Structures are given as structure tokens and as C-alpha cells.
Amino acid sequence: MRIGIPKEIKNNENRVGITPAGVQNLVQAGQEVVVETNAGHNAGYTNADYQAAGATVATATEAWAGDMVIKVKEPLPEEYHFFRPGLILYTYLHLAPNPKLTAALLENEVTAVGYETMRGKDGGLPALNPMSEVAGRMAVLIGAQFLQEQYGGKGVLLSGVPGVRKSHVTVIGGGTVGLNAAKTAMGLGAQVTILDINPATLARIDNLFDGHIQTLFSNPANIAHSVKHADVVIGAVLIPGAKAPKLVTDEMVAAMEPGSVMVDIPIDQGGIFETSDHASTFDDPIYLKHDVIQYAVANIPGAVPKTATDALTSVTIPYAQLIAQQGISEAVKTNPTIASGLNTYRGHITAAAVASSLEQAYVDPLTLV
């Protein structure tokens, strides 16, 4: 199979779909790999690195001409003209809040496999977890930065100092993102509250941190109280493939102190704050709602592309190898993780959560392969 790796064009998206080590694995397995010129430059990988691994370095058009294209982020409208029937697109898709991309994939009968919906044998999200870990940890550092007065924050130090109160970080969602955010915030010395709807998750977090983190059941009353008294609020709720639920209302944000910071990590799924009315970019990362700073960058791990690309490649390449070796139909039949990642196929939506969010028909992929 011919596999293409185009350069990411999303604002300040510095990651790349595969490392040279990942290319080497594919080439040794008999695949042909074409990497767009300078695709890995911002992640620390040169054209020569990819050539040494066995790839051909070429234009964007040649990279997109592959049987399978491996990316990091969802294609932008400027890339839709590369779509064609039978193309296998393997990347983060986040289709639920993006009907235009979904329509383009369906019209062009693209086979789209989304990292974010791939389910492992244990029910986990193997291709999403590494980026969730990065985003959760970075969200706390981002919150600490924008609390500084020169960024419009309230001018408090996240950790505090002896004799001065520590800042309060509220994390909504106790999954991989939330757990990593809580771990980082606690490590920096902040007071941390984490909310989740699952009692088992809360018990696990309480045991993990030996009771030093406040755990609360996620309901409107607890969210409202925790948000109101927080210096930093981190949204960390994800329903794989589906639009994120709006859990923090405009009224809750209005009750916060001016200069507080909100980081809406699932903004690429629509976000969980009502005040996150649009995704921001690294060039223009924040906007104000009720004098509260909203940070809604949709590709947070793109700021640390070396770490993020290495972590992402390690979990995505084994499935790419299976698709390349077996073909998409056989891979879907034999590998439930790949089957769960199939979002569109032959002009149909094949991910139930995506179909539900977009109010379109769902087709079981196993009936199509």
C-alpha cells in the first residue's frame, strides 16, 4: 500500500502524522511511504531523516495521492479537493461538530478512520489517550500562565506561597484528561477539585491521591459552586464521537471572579462551556466572556510537537500496519478497534455517536465490508 504523510496546515499545528521510526516500521513491512516536504520540520524531523527511514519526500499532492493518508488533525476545507472514493484517511476527525467535513467525506466516499473513536479491548481509547495526557497536563500550565496580570488574569500564582492561599483548580471530568490535569495541578501546589458522574472513577481518584484532592459528583449544583470559587476551570469531558455536553452555563461563568481562566479541552467536540462559542488558535488563543478568560485552542498538544508526535506514533502505527497489510475491509472484520474507528465508509456514517450528533443515518460498518 502507498501511504502518504502530508504536512499539517491547521494554525500552528506542529505535529506530524508519523515519526521517521514509524516510517521505518512501515517500509520494513513492505509499504511505500511518501512524506510531504518539511512535514516533520516543526516536530524536529528533517526531510533527510525520513529519507534515511525509507520514505520518498515529495509534494502535498503526491502525499495525498497515497492509498492511505496518515495525519494528525482533521482536514481543513483547503484540503477537501484531495478527497476521492476509496481514499483511506487515518487521523483525528472530530466529526460531530463539523457537518461540512462530514458531508465532504460522504460525498467523496472517503474511508475515514478516526483516532478519537477507536476502542481497545478494555474499552479504553488507545489512540486518544496519549494526546489526552498531553492536553491535560498542558491545560494546567496554560491556566497558570493566563492567571498572570499581563495576560489579563487576576494576578495570582497557581501554587501560592507560604502564608498566601493556593489557587483553586476545578477539573470537570475524571478521565485521562482530567486525571492528568489534576495530577499536574496538585504537583504545582494548587488546591484541586475534580468532578465526575462515575462513583467508581471518583473512588479511584480519591485513593490515588490519598484524599488530597476534593472529589465531587458532577451535577449542576456542584459544578456551579466549584466553578464560582475556581481560579482555573478545566473542561475534560469527552463522549467518544459525540458532541460534548454543555455542562458549564453562561450564568455560572458570570458568577466567577474577573480574570479567572477557563480551558475548554474538548472544544474540538464543541466544548463543555456555554461561553466557548468558537475554537481559538495559538495565534489568538483567548477571548473574554464576563471578564473571564476563555482558552479554547483545539490542538493544544500541537505546542509540544516533538513529545506529542512521538507519543501518537507509538499507538497509531500498529493499526496502520494492519490496515496496510490486510486492506480496510479485512481489518474492520478482524480488528474491533479499527472497526470502532471507522467513521465514514462508502458514503455512509459508520459511527453511531457521530450519526446521532449530526442527526443522520447510521450504518453498521460490518454490513458494508
N, C-alpha and C positions, 0 to 999 in steps of 0.2 A: 504494500500500500504506500502511496505517496502522501506524506504528512507535511503540512505547511504550518509555519510559525510566523504570523505577521507581527509587526510592531504595534503595540497598543497606542491608540490615538486619544483616549479619554484624557481629560485635563490632568496633567501631572501624574498619569498612571505610569509609574516607572518599572513595574514588574514586567516579566516576560513569561510566556506560556511554558517554557521548558529551559532547564539548565543545559550546558554542554554535556554534563554527565548523563542527563536524561536522553539527550540525542544519541550518545554512545550506546546506551542500552537498546534503543530502537534500531539503530543501524546494525548492531551485532545480531539482532533478531531478524535481520533481513529486510527492514523497511528503508525507504528512501525519505530523507528529511530535507526540506527546503526552508531556510530561515531568512526572513527579510533583513536587508542590510541595516545594521545598527539596532536590531530589535532588542538585544540584550545590553546595550551600552549603559543605560542608566542603572541597571542592576549589577554592573561590574563585569559583564561578559563581552568580549570583543568578537568581531567577525572571525578573527583568527582562531579564537577558542572553539567556535562552532565548526569551523572547517577542520580543525585538528580532531574533532569528535566524529567527523564523517559527514557533516551536513554540507549542502550547497547553499551559498549565500547569494540571494537574488532580490528581485523587486517585490513590492507588495502584491502585484498582480500574479506573479509566479508563485508566491507563497499561498495566496488564496486559491490557486488552481489545484491544490492538492485534493486527494480523495477525502482526507480528514484535516480539518484545521483546528489546532490547539491554541486557545487564547487564555486570557485571564478574565477580562471583563466582557460584558455583553457588547455586541457590535453596535456602533453608532450609525445614524442614517447615512452618513457618507460612505459606509461600507456595505450597505444593502445591495448595491449593484453587483457585488461579488456572489450573491446568493444564486443557487441553481439547484434543480432537482438532483437528489442523491448526495449532495454535499453533507458530510458529517461534521457538525460543529460541536466542539467539545470545550466548554467554558462555563463560567458563571453566567447565568441567563437572567434570573430575577424577572420573569415574565409577568407576574401577577399585576404589578402596577404599570405595565408597559404594553398596552394594546397595539401600538404601532409596530413594535418589533415583532410581536406575536403574529400580527397579520402578514408581515413581510416573510416570516419563516414559513407560514402556512401557504401563502400564495406561491412561493418558490419551491415548495415541497422539500425544505431542508430538514435533515435528520438532526435534531438539536438535543444534545445530552448536557444537562445542567448539573454542575458540581453540587449546587446547593440542595438538590432533592435526592441525591444518591444516598441510599440507606444501607448500612452494613448489616451483617448477620445479627449483631447485638442491638439493632435498632438505632445506632448512632449515625452520625453524618461524617463519614471519613474524609471526604474531600472538602468539607466546610470547616471542620474543627481547627486545622492549623491557622486559617485566617481569622477564625473566631478568637483564638488565643491571642493572636497579634492585636486585633482590634480592641479586645477587652483591656489588655494591658496599656495600649496606647491611649485609650479614652481617658484614663486617669491622668496621664501626663498632659494630655490636651486640656483637661479641666483645670489642672494646676497652672498651666501657662495662662489661660484666659481669665483666671481669677486675678491676675496681676493688673494693677491700675492702668498701666499704659495700653492695655488691650480693651479697656472699658470695664474690667472686672471690679469687684468690690474691694480689692486690695488686701486680700488675706492669704497667708501661707497655708497650704494644704495641711501640713503637719503640725502647724503651730510651733511654739517654743515654750520652754518651761515657764509656767505662770500665766500662759495665754491659752485660751481654748483651742482645741484642734478643730479643723474644718470637718464638716459633716458631709459625707458622700452617700447618696442614696442610689442603689442599683436595683433596677426593676427587671427581674428575670434571673433565675439561678442556674441557667445552663452554662455551656462552655464560656460564652462571652462574659456573662455575669460573674461567674466564679473567678475568672482571671482578672476582671476589673476589681472585684472585692479583695483578692489576694494582693494586687498591686497597691490599692489604696491603703490597706492595712499596713503593708510593708513600709509605706511612706509616712505612716503615723497618723492617718486620718481616722475619725470615727466613721464606722460603716454600718449602714442598714441595707439589707438585701431582702427583696420581696419576691415571692413565687407562689403559684397556685397549688403546687405539689407538696404535700406534707413530708413525703419521703425525701424530696430534694432539700427542704429546709432542715430536716433532721441530719442529713448528711453534711450540710454546710456547717451546722452548729457543732457537730462532732469534729469536723475537720479543723475548725478554728478554735476549738475548746471553749466555745461560748463567748469569745471575744468580739464576735460580730452579731449585731442585732438582727434576728430573722423575724419576718412578719409574713402572715398570709396576705397574698395580693388581692385586695378588694378596694373599691373606690374610697372608703373611709381611710384605710391605712395608707393608700397611695397619696391621698390629699394631704394628710398630716406629714408624711415623710418628705414629700416634695416641698411643702411650705417651709420646712425647717432645714432644708439642704442648701449647702453652698454649691455642690455639684450634683446633678442628676444624670445618671447614665441609663439610657434605654437599651435593654439587652434581651428583648423578647423576639423570638422567631418561630413562625409556624412554617415548616418547610414547604416552599412552593406557593404559599398563600400570602395574601396581603396582610401586613402587620396590623394588629388591632390597635385602635386609638385608646390608650389607657390613661393618658395624662391630658386633662381637658384644658381649654383656654383659661377657664376660671381658676384652676389650680396654679397655672403659671403666673397669672396676675397676682396671686397671693404671695409669691416669692419675693425675697429682697432684691432690689435692683442690683445689677452686677453679678448675680448668680449665673452659673453656667449649666447648660443642658447639652448633652452629647447624645444624639439620636443615632445609634449604630445601625439599626435596621432600616435606615432611610431608603436603601435600595429596594426595600419591600414596601415602601410607603411611609415608614416611620411610626412610632407609637405615641408621639406628642402631637396634639392638635395644632400646635404652633409651628410645627415643622411643615410648612406649606410648600416647600420646594427643597430639592437637594442643592447643596452648595458645592464649591470647588476649592481646591487648595489655593487658587489664585484669589478667591474671595470667600473665605471659609465660614464667616459668621454673619448673622443678622440679628436684629433686636426685636423682641416681642415683649411688651410690657416692661421694657428696660432690662429684660433678662437675655443673656447671650445665648443664641441658638447656634450650635455647631452641627452641621448636617452634611458633612462630606461623605460621599457614597463609596469611596475607595480608600479608607483610612490606611490599610496596610501598604498602599502604594507609596507611602512616605518612607518606608523601610524596605526597599525592593530586594535588596540582597537577602536579608533574612526571610522575607516573605516568599520570594521565588524558590529558594532552597527548600523551604518547608512545604510549599504547594506541590512542587515537582515530585517529592518523595511519595506523596499519596495519590497523585493523579496518573502518573506514568504506568503503573501496573495495569490499570484498567484500559489505558490507551493501547497498551501492548495486546491485550485480549481482543479489543475491537479490531486492531490491525491484523491480527493473526486469524481470527475467526470470521470477520465480517460482522456488521452490526446486527443482522438478523439472528445469527447463531449466538452471538454474545448476549443478546437480550434473552434468548431462550434458555441459555445455560447459566447466566450470572444474574441473580436477583438484584444485585447492587447496580449493575448497569441498566437493567430494566427499570428500576426506580428512578434513574436519572433521565430517562427518555421523556422529553417534554413535548416534542413535535415529531411526527413521522408520517410521510406520505400525505401531507396536507391535513392532518388531524392533530388535535391536542391529546397527548397521551399521558398527561399528569393530572390526576383528579383535582388536586388543590388549585392548580393553575386554571383549569376549566371552570371550577366553581367561582374563583375570584373574578374571572372575566365574564362569567355568565354565558359560557359557551359549552358546546357538547364535548363530553369526554369519551374517548375510545380506548379500551384496554389494549395496550401495545401487543400483547400476546395474541390478539386476534388478527393482527396485521402482519406479523413477521412470518 
